Structures are given as C-alpha cells and as structure tokens.
Amino acid sequence: MSQPAVASVQPGSLYVVATPIGNLDDISTRALRILREVALIAAEDTRHSARLLQHFGIETPLAACHEHNERDQGGRFLARLQAGEDVALISDAGTPLISDPGYHLVRQARAAGFAVVPVPGACALIAALSAAGLPSDRFIFEGFLPAKAAGRRSRLEQVREEPRTLIFYEAPHRILECLQDMREVFGGERPALLARELTKTFETLKGLPLAELCEWVAADSNQQRGECVVLVAGWQAPEGEEAVSAEALRVLDLLLAEMPLKRAAALAAEITGVRKNLLYQVALTRQG
C-alpha cells in the first residue's frame, strides 16, 4: 500500500507594519489585527515596542531586529516563515526601513521566496510634506545627513541644484548646525520648513526662508528638541547669464578667444550641455 501523502506546510508571510510616530490613535485597525495574529514580532527595540503592545493589549512575543543584528539574525525569522508562521516587522516609530532597520530582513525574505506584505501607516516625511506648502509632486528624501560638518556640507553641495523638494531627517542636537549649513549652501532666501515632534503634544511646523528659520531656531531652545524633519524648496534655475554655470562660462571664454562668436557658442553648448541660444546671448553680452 502506498503511504498517505504528507500535507506540505504553507510558508508564512512577513508583514512590514507601520506604527505611530507619536499619537497612538494613528495606528490602523489592520495593523493592530496583524500584530495580534502573527506568531512573532521583529522589533527594532523590544523594550520600546513592548509599551506599544501593552497599550493595545497585544501579547504577541517580541524578538530584536535592529541595525546591529539583522544581517546575522535574519535566519531565525526566515525559519519561522518556513515553518508556516507569520512574522511582523516593526520599528520604534513610523514605517520600517525608512531611516530605520529592516532592509536586510526584507531582502532576505524576498530572496528566499517568502511573501512580504506592506501594512501602511504613519511616516514622518510624508506627514511633514503633506502640510508643508512646498511642491509635493516631485521630491527626494535624503534621510539623515552626515554628523560631521564637512560631510554634511559635502552632501548638501551635491543636491544644491536639485529642483525637487528636499526632505531630511535630523537629530535635535544637530538641527541648528544643519540649518546653518543649509543656509550657507542653499542661500538664505531658499524657502524651508521645520517639522518637529509631529503628531505629539508640542508639534511644530514653521516655514520661513532658511536665514530666518536659522534665527528662529537659535532664539528658542525648545525648537532644538525632539524629532525633526527639514524640508527645503527645490532649486530654481536663474535666468540670463546667471543661469550658466561658472564652468560653462570658462569654456565659453576660452573658445571666444580662439574662434568666431557663433562657432564658440555652438561648440560650448556641445561641451557643456547648456542651450546654444542661451550661450550665444551670453557671448554677445560678454563681447559687448
């Protein structure tokens, strides 16, 4: 007689669950259900997350999954998934992986063929953008800038002429230095907004040109506390000769010294990528 077939175990799913960034009422009904139903919750800080679970009467076991162990400990969570158990991934606040741990576990789970299911919710950068009054159709998220001044300014220089709205996270003890560096690199007139302690009791959203925003934060130490999101308006290209970079002008001047104006403008356009008509007008001005 043939042996009865053994039913195969259906693999579990990894749920990436967003949690509140401040106001506990912001957690979704679906997120609460998932956290109750899974076999295990992988948490950035188990002590921090234990308070969240206790608030909602959730008794699901917690296991640590943070930036120092997720590469090496991912296998323990994958084993639970392989055994048919569902696992939830949460961070201390907001959406996991957004300047928080979880990327390595998600990548490992997907590579192993397990279902990874997003359970969306609070995210500080999106909350700030939605209320900032800055262009939101196109934006970039730069996360945390380097802690040291030289590295921070270097990163800011890289996005100085970025036309999309810029979004950064920053630690409270560096927020003033960060804004001062932004003022120096982007210019004091560039519109910006500081979103601080979002959804919490002392939530602040203050929009000013960078020079004024620096002065405002420097004058009030309370604005140098709590979680910070900084949004900066994208770069707008100037008109006329100011729209041409220093390097393009250097190339144009070298060519003007060697050939007729029209040919110099055309060749400079090919070399620099600047519009030929614009370079032609600039050349006329410079030779006039």
C-alpha positions, 0 to 999 in steps of 0.5 A: 500500500502506498503511504498517505501523502504528507500535507506540505506546510504553507510558508508564512508571510512577513508583514512590514507594519507601520506604527505611530510616530507619536499619537497612538490613535494613528495606528490602523485597525489592520495593523493592530489585527496583524500584530495580534495574529502573527506568531512573532514580532521583529522589533527594532527595540523590544523594550520600546515596542513592548509599551506599544503592545501593552497599550493595545493589549497585544501579547504577541512575543517580541524578538530584536531586529535592529541595525546591529543584528539583522544581517546575522539574525535574519535566519531565525525569522526566515525559519519561522516563515518556513515553518508556516508562521507569520512574522511582523516587522516593526520599528520604534516609530513610523514605517520600517526601513525608512531611516530605520532597520529592516532592509536586510530582513526584507531582502532576505525574505524576498530572496528566499521566496517568502511573501512580504506584505506592506501594512501602511501607516504613519511616516514622518516625511510624508506627514511633514510634506503633506502640510508643508506648502512646498511642491509635493509632486516631485521630491527626494528624501535624503534621510539623515545627513552626515554628523560631521560638518564637512560631510554634511556640507559635502552632501548638501553641495551635491543636491544644491541644484536639485529642483525637487523638494528636499526632505531630511531627517535630523537629530535635535542636537544637530538641527541648528548646525544643519540649518546653518549649513543649509543656509550657507549652501542653499542661500538664505532666501531658499524657502524651508520648513521645520517639522518637529515632534509631529503628531505629539503634544508640542508639534511644530511646523514653521516655514520661513526662508532658511536665514530666518528659520536659522534665527528662529531656531537659535532664539528658542531652545525648545525648537532644538528638541525632539524629532525633526524633519527639514524640508527645503524648496527645490532649486530654481534655475536663474535666468540670463547669464546667471543661469550658466554655470561658472564652468560653462562660462570658462569654456565659453571664454576660452573658445571666444578667444580662439574662434568666431562668436557663433562657432564658440557658442555652438561648440560650448553648448556641445561641451557643456550641455547648456542651450546654444541660444542661451550661450550665444546671448551670453557671448554677445553680452560678454563681447559687448 
